[in-house]
């Protein structure tokens, strides 16, 4: 069609427009609108699908995290029923037995390495009787206890599997029930040269000055009990000032609170 008023396509003019061009133009606009609508619907559906998948993954993540927290607490309390129940629930979430076992081993190792011995246990008649019975002494030093606890046949923990390396021989604290071993709340600075009575009386005096603190809530990182003495004294695979110093430094930084025992002010054995 030309602008001179003649219709080259023989369809005729309608005003200033060619009828055929106007029909084609309207048809093209309709196709574009339909295409845009389909694209928008597809984009919306894809967005809803992605959002749904994200929500599903997030819910699964929260579920798994909650189960892992429950399993960690159950291991700390040695609650075998809850451990078994939580393991089954993790299996429903797609965890295979090997993956669950690896997680359980890692938690037991960390809890063993970070555990402290209960102040209530150290002050108990049960511990005093054990110390006197094993050494045959009324008031033994902790050097005496080391010989009696770890260097004799069938020592304490000798037949236990260590959660830290999976080998026979575990720390003293790993032999105790959960109420006497939990995450360390205080780092104890002392010496094995002290007698049992000196340690017990000093800790009792400290406790008496800590208003509102219960012995049952205090767990001490006390090297004699929490380190695996079968590796240090017997196997001698964990020796040297550098190794032990690094261990003490990391534990001290993690715990953040220290109790130091001095038997006398002027010339303490500790120094």
Helices and strands as residue ranges (DSSP letters): E 13-14, E 17-18, H 19-76, H 80-92, H 97-113, E 115-118, H 119-122, H 125-135, H 142-150, G 173-175, G 178-180, E 181-183, E 186-189, H 196-209, G 215-217, E 219-221, H 223-226, H 229-229, I 230-234, H 241-255, E 258-260
